[in-house]
Amino acid sequence: MTVFKACHSEIVVVGFGVPERVDQDLKECLDISEFKSLSDSESLIITFLVATPLTIKALLRATKDFTCINDPDAENYPKTSNTTTNGNQTPCMLYGEYLQAIDENRMLRITSRLNRIVVILKVLVDQIAILETMAPLDFMEFRNYLSPASGFQSVQFRVIENMLGVKNEQRVNFSKDKYITVFTDPQAIDTVLKSEKESSLCDLVQKWLERTPGLETNGFNFWQKFEETVHNQIECLKFQFQHENDEKRRTELESEYEQKIKTFESLFDVERHNALVSRGERRFSHKALQGALMISLYREEPRFNQPFHILTQLMDIDALITKWRYNHVIMVQRMIGSQQLGTGGSSGYWYLRSTLSDRYKVFVDLCNLSTFLIPASEIPPLTAHMKQRLSIRQDSEEEET
């Protein structure tokens, strides 16, 4: 998205990168007397927001770090022995197995870089407020100079979407058709296609979550314990409405009981979950969803502190991009209304409004975890062995011995 503001003595360019056509045309426009007449000053101040390159750089580093903690052999990353000096086996390090522990040193880097992305996106969201101070009539004075340039030509925005994990099949129809054909520069096309083929942040996060300690069926088996707890809750609710004398209250409880069964069936039934994934209503694999839910429930355990913070940051990224899209939609409606076409040939306001749906939210499953949370008092208690695996005290004691 690129927007010009011609008001008093400045033109402001704000958004996710400058489209290739605008980058060239802008220099030509500065020499056009008609364009200069839009300003009361002989000099024009052009401000470029450089947040997008910074976001891409932070994403590249975050995905690289996730790759390393998922694969100890990546970039010759050193493996960590799980045997202490006295020959005893230590609890596996975070998201590793007993036979192949994985170093946790990159976790701080990941949280720092994700936090950087969150801060950058907050700046982008706030920048829209500056553009909204421009009157629609002022914008119409120079809108023709933007045509046929469009946000569709923003290579950087497409790269960010692909790096996060937006799939082409989830895009709205117009975006699908124009996704690659809108670019004329072979290098730009190659950059976008390359970002599409590489592992996205969403893919790497899923692999990481699938190895959450405690999911092993021959160990703590969190999923079985969680399913039993939910089943007991549902049976308790069934008992309540069956023995409720007040008809209105009984109807409410029965409705809650039926809704709860339907909700949790979509979580516990792998086939139903996979069907939701194929329809684009969910993104994560069933195992990754289990890991995310376990981290959320046991977030106070030492080894789950940072992972929970990471999941929160991923939700923040999704939320902020959605806020930016929403603010953009509102601004477009104020500037050109809801009936004019966009400079790139889309339906303008209506196309942008369609991008606010969940299909563009990469980490929507994390946001929906709240649907499946249970009261803290009913969370399955950790066994002594599992408590030890998630503790950092055990490691420090063995190092001292």
Backbone torsions as a table, in degrees:
resi	resn	phi	psi	omega
1	MET	NA	125.4	177.7
2	THR	-129.7	127.5	-178.2
3	VAL	-130.0	136.7	177.5
4	PHE	-103.7	143.6	175.6
5	LYS	-123.1	114.5	177.6
6	ALA	-109.0	94.9	-177.0
7	CYS	-147.3	123.8	-176.0
8	HIS	61.8	-103.4	-175.1
9	SER	-129.4	31.1	-178.6
10	GLU	-146.5	154.9	172.5
11	ILE	-125.7	125.8	-177.7
12	VAL	-113.1	130.2	176.7
13	VAL	-109.9	116.3	-175.4
14	VAL	-129.8	137.7	171.6
15	GLY	146.9	-166.8	-177.2
16	PHE	-84.8	71.7	176.0
17	GLY	86.5	159.2	179.5
18	VAL	-102.6	122.4	178.9
19	PRO	-55.5	149.1	-174.7
20	GLU	-58.8	-37.8	-177.9
21	ARG	-68.5	-40.9	-178.2
22	VAL	-66.7	-37.9	-178.1
23	ASP	-57.0	-37.0	179.1
24	GLN	-83.2	-44.8	-176.6
25	ASP	-65.7	-29.1	-177.1
26	LEU	-60.7	-42.1	-179.1
27	LYS	-65.3	-37.5	179.0
28	GLU	-68.5	-38.6	-178.7
29	CYS	-61.8	-33.3	-177.2
30	LEU	-66.1	-18.4	-180.0
31	ASP	-98.0	-0.3	-179.2
32	ILE	-88.5	125.1	-176.4
33	SER	-61.5	-36.8	-179.7
34	GLU	-62.8	-36.6	-178.8
35	PHE	-71.0	-37.5	179.0
36	LYS	-66.2	-28.1	-176.9
37	SER	-68.4	-12.5	178.2
38	LEU	-69.9	-17.9	-176.8
39	SER	-111.6	145.4	177.0
40	ASP	-77.5	-17.1	-178.5
41	SER	-101.1	153.1	178.7
42	GLU	-76.5	-19.3	-179.8
43	SER	-107.9	143.9	179.1
44	LEU	-113.2	133.5	179.1
45	ILE	-100.7	122.6	-178.9
46	ILE	-112.9	122.2	-178.7
47	THR	-113.6	121.3	178.4
48	PHE	-103.4	130.7	176.9
49	LEU	-84.4	120.6	-175.2
50	VAL	-98.9	22.3	-177.2
51	ALA	-67.3	-33.0	-174.9
52	THR	-64.5	-49.1	177.1
53	PRO	-58.6	-35.6	178.5
54	LEU	-66.3	-38.6	178.8
55	THR	-64.4	-44.9	179.7
56	ILE	-61.8	-42.8	-179.8
57	LYS	-62.6	-43.4	179.3
58	ALA	-66.5	-37.6	177.6
59	LEU	-65.0	-42.6	178.7
60	LEU	-58.8	-44.0	-178.9
61	ARG	-69.2	-38.6	179.9
62	ALA	-66.0	-43.7	179.5
63	THR	-66.0	-35.3	177.2
64	LYS	-62.9	-43.1	179.7
65	ASP	-67.6	-38.7	177.0
66	PHE	-64.3	-37.0	177.7
67	THR	-61.8	-40.8	-178.3
68	CYS	-68.3	-38.8	-179.8
69	ILE	-78.1	-19.2	174.9
70	ASN	-81.5	-32.1	-176.1
71	ASP	-132.4	104.4	-178.2
72	PRO	-60.4	-21.9	-178.7
73	ASP	-85.4	-8.5	-177.5
74	ALA	-63.6	128.6	178.4
75	GLU	52.0	36.6	178.8
76	ASN	56.4	33.6	-179.9
77	TYR	-67.6	129.4	-173.0
78	PRO	-65.5	135.0	175.0
79	LYS	-77.6	155.9	-178.5
80	THR	-113.1	128.0	179.5
81	SER	-69.8	145.4	178.2
82	ASN	-106.5	24.5	178.5
83	THR	-119.8	130.6	-178.2
84	THR	-83.6	175.5	-177.8
85	THR	-65.4	-25.0	179.6
86	ASN	-92.4	9.0	174.4
87	GLY	88.0	-1.5	-179.3
88	ASN	-82.6	149.4	176.9
89	GLN	-82.0	130.8	178.5
90	THR	-91.7	160.2	172.3
91	PRO	-60.1	147.3	-177.5
92	CYS	-62.3	146.6	177.1
93	MET	-73.1	169.3	-170.9
94	LEU	-53.4	124.4	175.0
95	TYR	62.4	32.5	175.3
96	GLY	-126.2	171.9	178.2
97	GLU	-105.3	167.2	-178.8
98	TYR	-60.5	-35.9	-177.0
99	LEU	-85.5	-10.3	-179.1
100	GLN	-151.9	79.2	-178.9
101	ALA	-72.0	150.7	-176.6
102	ILE	-119.4	133.7	-177.9
103	ASP	-64.8	140.4	-178.6
104	GLU	-97.2	4.0	-171.6
105	ASN	-59.4	-26.7	-176.5
106	ARG	-83.3	-5.9	-177.1
107	MET	-62.5	-39.9	179.5
108	LEU	-65.6	-39.6	178.1
109	ARG	-61.4	-41.8	-178.9
110	ILE	-62.9	-48.2	-179.1
111	THR	-63.2	-37.4	179.9
112	SER	-65.4	-42.3	-177.5
113	ARG	-73.7	-35.9	175.5
114	LEU	-66.2	-38.5	177.0
115	ASN	-62.8	-37.8	177.3
116	ARG	-61.1	-42.4	178.7
117	ILE	-63.3	-42.7	179.8
118	VAL	-60.0	-44.7	-179.3
119	VAL	-64.9	-41.7	178.5
120	ILE	-61.1	-44.0	-179.3
121	LEU	-66.1	-33.4	176.1
122	LYS	-62.8	-38.5	177.3
123	VAL	-64.0	-43.1	179.4
124	LEU	-60.8	-42.7	179.4
125	VAL	-62.5	-42.6	-178.3
126	ASP	-68.6	-27.3	-178.3
127	GLN	-64.6	-26.7	-179.1
128	ILE	-60.1	-34.8	-178.5
129	ALA	-59.9	-32.8	178.9
130	ILE	-67.1	-43.4	-179.1
131	LEU	-66.2	-30.1	-178.2
132	GLU	-69.7	-10.7	176.9
133	THR	-77.9	-9.7	179.5
134	MET	-82.8	137.8	178.5
135	ALA	-77.1	142.2	179.1
136	PRO	-53.7	-36.5	-179.6
137	LEU	-64.8	-37.7	176.4
138	ASP	-63.4	-40.3	-180.0
139	PHE	-65.0	-40.7	-178.7
140	MET	-63.1	-23.1	-179.1
141	GLU	-62.5	-30.6	-176.7
142	PHE	-127.2	8.9	-177.9
143	ARG	-60.4	-33.9	-178.6
144	ASN	-61.4	-27.2	-179.7
145	TYR	-70.5	-16.8	179.8
146	LEU	-83.0	-29.1	-176.3
147	SER	-68.5	139.7	0.8
148	PRO	-94.1	24.0	179.1
149	ALA	-64.3	151.2	-176.4
150	SER	-157.1	162.3	174.5
151	GLY	-62.1	-19.8	176.7
152	PHE	-60.2	-24.8	-177.2
153	GLN	-87.9	4.5	180.0
154	SER	-80.2	100.4	178.6
155	VAL	-60.5	-41.5	-176.2
156	GLN	-63.9	-39.5	-179.6
157	PHE	-66.5	-39.8	177.9
158	ARG	-65.7	-38.4	178.8
159	VAL	-64.6	-42.2	178.4
160	ILE	-61.6	-45.5	178.5
161	GLU	-58.3	-46.4	-178.7
162	ASN	-66.9	-39.6	179.7
163	MET	-66.0	-33.7	177.5
164	LEU	-73.2	-38.8	178.4
165	GLY	129.4	17.2	175.7
166	VAL	-71.2	121.8	-179.3
167	LYS	-88.8	145.5	-177.6
168	ASN	-62.2	-34.8	-179.4
169	GLU	-68.2	-14.8	179.5
170	GLN	-91.7	-8.3	179.7
171	ARG	-74.2	156.5	175.7
172	VAL	-70.0	160.6	-169.6
173	ASN	-54.9	-45.7	-177.0
174	PHE	-62.1	-41.3	-179.0
175	SER	-67.2	-33.4	178.3
176	LYS	-62.8	-46.4	-176.6
177	ASP	-66.8	-38.9	-174.5
178	LYS	-93.6	2.0	-170.6
179	TYR	-57.0	-46.6	-179.0
180	ILE	-109.9	-38.8	-173.9
181	THR	-64.0	-18.4	-179.5
182	VAL	-70.8	-21.7	-179.3
183	PHE	-88.6	140.4	178.4
184	THR	-111.4	-21.6	-180.0
185	ASP	-79.4	119.0	-179.8
186	PRO	-55.9	-35.8	179.7
187	GLN	-66.8	-38.6	178.1
188	ALA	-65.4	-43.5	178.9
189	ILE	-61.0	-44.4	-179.8
190	ASP	-62.7	-39.4	-179.9
191	THR	-63.8	-44.3	-179.2
192	VAL	-67.5	-45.2	-179.2
193	LEU	-64.5	-37.0	178.5
194	LYS	-64.5	-42.6	179.4
195	SER	-66.4	-25.7	179.7
196	GLU	-74.4	-33.4	-176.6
197	LYS	-83.9	-27.3	-178.1
198	GLU	-73.9	157.9	178.4
199	SER	-62.3	129.1	-179.7
200	SER	-84.6	168.5	176.4
201	LEU	-60.2	-38.4	178.7
202	CYS	-62.6	-42.5	178.9
203	ASP	-61.6	-45.2	-177.2
204	LEU	-69.1	-37.5	177.7
205	VAL	-63.6	-39.2	178.8
206	GLN	-62.7	-45.9	179.1
207	LYS	-60.7	-38.3	178.8
208	TRP	-65.3	-45.6	-178.3
209	LEU	-67.9	-31.0	-177.9
210	GLU	-65.4	-18.9	179.7
211	ARG	-102.8	20.8	178.5
212	THR	-59.1	124.9	179.0
213	PRO	-62.2	133.4	-179.4
214	GLY	112.3	-10.9	179.2
215	LEU	-87.0	-12.5	-176.7
216	GLU	-59.9	130.0	-178.9
217	THR	-69.0	-23.8	178.9
218	ASN	-96.9	13.9	179.3
219	GLY	-127.1	-126.1	-179.4
220	PHE	-63.9	-35.2	177.6
221	ASN	54.3	60.0	-178.5
222	PHE	-53.5	-42.6	-172.8
223	TRP	-62.4	-40.0	178.6
224	GLN	-65.2	-43.1	179.8
225	LYS	-64.8	-40.6	-179.4
226	PHE	-66.3	-41.9	-180.0
227	GLU	-63.8	-39.5	178.5
228	GLU	-65.4	-39.9	179.2
229	THR	-63.7	-45.3	179.5
230	VAL	-64.3	-40.3	178.9
231	HIS	-61.1	-40.7	178.6
232	ASN	-65.1	-37.8	177.5
233	GLN	-62.6	-44.2	-178.4
234	ILE	-65.8	-40.4	178.8
235	GLU	-65.5	-35.8	177.9
236	CYS	-65.6	-39.4	178.3
237	LEU	-66.8	-37.3	178.1
238	LYS	-64.0	-42.4	179.0
239	PHE	-62.9	-38.5	-178.4
240	GLN	-63.6	-47.8	-176.2
241	PHE	-74.3	-26.9	179.0
242	GLN	-71.9	-25.0	-178.1
243	HIS	-111.0	14.0	177.8
244	GLU	-85.1	129.0	-177.9
245	ASN	-84.4	-33.8	179.6
246	ASP	-73.2	120.8	-174.0
247	GLU	-63.1	-41.8	-179.5
248	LYS	-64.4	-44.5	179.5
249	ARG	-66.1	-37.5	179.6
250	ARG	-63.6	-39.3	178.6
251	THR	-65.0	-40.2	179.5
252	GLU	-65.0	-44.0	-180.0
253	LEU	-65.9	-38.5	179.2
254	GLU	-65.9	-40.0	177.4
255	SER	-64.6	-40.2	178.2
256	GLU	-65.3	-39.2	179.2
257	TYR	-62.5	-47.4	-179.0
258	GLU	-65.6	-38.4	179.4
259	GLN	-67.5	-38.0	-179.4
260	LYS	-66.8	-39.5	177.5
261	ILE	-61.7	-46.8	-179.1
262	LYS	-62.4	-41.6	-178.7
263	THR	-64.3	-48.9	-175.3
264	PHE	-77.9	-22.5	174.4
265	GLU	-63.1	-36.6	178.8
266	SER	-68.9	-18.4	179.0
267	LEU	-90.7	-43.3	-174.8
268	PHE	-84.2	-29.0	179.9
269	ASP	-81.2	110.9	-176.3
270	VAL	-62.1	-39.9	-178.9
271	GLU	-64.8	-41.7	178.1
272	ARG	-66.5	-37.4	177.2
273	HIS	-62.9	-46.7	-179.8
274	ASN	-63.3	-32.9	177.2
275	ALA	-65.9	-39.2	177.3
276	LEU	-66.0	-36.4	177.6
277	VAL	-65.7	-43.5	-179.1
278	SER	-65.4	-27.2	177.7
279	ARG	-87.8	-2.6	178.5
280	GLY	82.9	9.5	-179.7
281	GLU	-84.1	-19.6	172.8
282	ARG	-133.3	158.6	-177.3
283	ARG	-115.4	-40.2	-172.0
284	PHE	-77.6	152.3	170.8
285	SER	-68.4	163.8	-177.9
286	HIS	-63.3	-39.3	-179.6
287	LYS	-67.8	-40.0	179.3
288	ALA	-64.9	-37.2	178.4
289	LEU	-65.3	-37.4	176.3
290	GLN	-61.4	-45.2	-179.6
291	GLY	-62.7	-42.5	179.8
292	ALA	-63.8	-39.1	-179.8
293	LEU	-69.1	-38.8	179.2
294	MET	-65.3	-42.4	178.2
295	ILE	-61.5	-39.6	-179.2
296	SER	-66.1	-37.9	-177.8
297	LEU	-77.0	-34.3	-177.0
298	TYR	-111.4	35.8	-174.5
299	ARG	-63.4	-20.2	-178.4
300	GLU	-82.6	-8.9	175.8
301	GLU	-70.7	137.0	-173.7
302	PRO	-48.8	-45.6	-176.0
303	ARG	-75.9	-8.3	178.3
304	PHE	-103.8	-1.6	-178.6
305	ASN	-60.7	-56.0	-179.1
306	GLN	-66.0	-43.6	176.5
307	PRO	-56.0	-41.0	178.4
308	PHE	-64.2	-39.0	177.7
309	HIS	-63.3	-38.4	178.4
310	ILE	-63.8	-45.2	178.9
311	LEU	-60.7	-38.9	177.6
312	THR	-63.5	-42.4	179.5
313	GLN	-64.5	-38.6	178.4
314	LEU	-63.5	-39.3	176.0
315	MET	-65.7	-37.7	177.8
316	ASP	-62.0	-41.8	179.5
317	ILE	-61.6	-47.1	177.9
318	ASP	-59.2	-45.3	-177.3
319	ALA	-65.0	-41.4	-177.3
320	LEU	-69.8	-38.3	176.3
321	ILE	-64.7	-39.5	177.3
322	THR	-64.9	-39.8	176.9
323	LYS	-63.0	-41.0	178.9
324	TRP	-63.0	-44.6	178.0
325	ARG	-59.6	-44.7	-178.2
326	TYR	-63.7	-47.3	178.8
327	ASN	-61.0	-36.7	177.5
328	HIS	-63.4	-44.1	179.5
329	VAL	-59.8	-47.8	-179.3
330	ILE	-62.1	-40.9	180.0
331	MET	-65.4	-42.4	178.6
332	VAL	-60.9	-42.5	178.9
333	GLN	-62.3	-38.2	178.7
334	ARG	-68.1	-35.0	-174.5
335	MET	-83.2	-43.2	-174.9
336	ILE	-124.2	1.3	-179.1
337	GLY	79.7	-166.4	-176.2
338	SER	-110.4	1.6	-176.6
339	GLN	-110.3	-20.3	-179.6
340	GLN	-76.8	146.7	177.2
341	LEU	-75.7	153.8	175.7
342	GLY	-73.4	161.2	-178.3
343	THR	-63.5	-23.2	179.8
344	GLY	-90.9	2.3	177.3
345	GLY	99.4	-1.7	178.3
346	SER	-78.6	178.3	179.0
347	SER	-78.4	8.6	176.3
348	GLY	70.5	-117.1	-176.1
349	TYR	-55.5	-44.8	-175.0
350	TRP	-68.5	-36.2	176.2
351	TYR	-65.6	-48.3	-178.7
352	LEU	-61.7	-37.4	179.4
353	ARG	-63.0	-34.0	-179.0
354	SER	-68.8	-20.5	-179.9
355	THR	-80.0	-0.9	178.9
356	LEU	-84.4	-3.7	-177.3
357	SER	-72.7	169.0	-178.0
358	ASP	-66.0	-15.1	-178.0
359	ARG	-64.0	-21.2	178.7
360	TYR	-97.9	1.4	179.2
361	LYS	-95.0	105.5	-173.6
362	VAL	-67.2	-38.9	-176.1
363	PHE	-107.2	38.4	-179.2
364	VAL	-62.9	-29.4	179.7
365	ASP	-64.2	-33.9	178.3
366	LEU	-67.4	-39.9	178.7
367	CYS	-65.3	-32.9	-177.5
368	ASN	-84.9	-1.2	178.7
369	LEU	-59.5	-30.8	-179.6
370	SER	-58.4	-24.2	178.3
371	THR	-61.7	-29.7	-171.9
372	PHE	-109.6	8.9	178.9
373	LEU	-72.3	150.3	178.1
374	ILE	-121.6	161.2	179.8
375	PRO	-55.6	142.9	-178.6
376	ALA	-56.6	-32.6	-178.0
377	SER	-69.4	-16.9	-177.1
378	GLU	-107.9	3.4	177.2
379	ILE	-64.9	130.5	-179.7
380	PRO	-54.4	127.3	-179.0
381	PRO	-67.5	145.7	178.2
382	LEU	-75.5	143.5	173.2
383	THR	-72.5	165.5	179.6
384	ALA	-60.5	-38.8	-180.0
385	HIS	-66.7	-42.9	-179.1
386	MET	-69.0	-36.7	177.3
387	LYS	-60.9	-38.3	-179.8
388	GLN	-68.7	-39.6	-179.6
389	ARG	-63.7	-32.6	-177.0
390	LEU	-94.9	7.0	-179.5
391	SER	-103.0	148.5	175.3
392	ILE	-96.8	-8.0	-177.9
393	ARG	-69.6	-37.4	-178.2
394	GLN	-60.2	-43.9	-178.6
395	ASP	-62.5	-44.5	-177.0
396	SER	-66.3	-35.8	179.1
397	GLU	-66.3	-39.8	-178.9
398	GLU	-71.4	-33.2	178.0
399	GLU	-65.9	-36.4	179.1
400	GLU	-68.3	-33.5	179.4
401	THR	-78.5	NA	NA
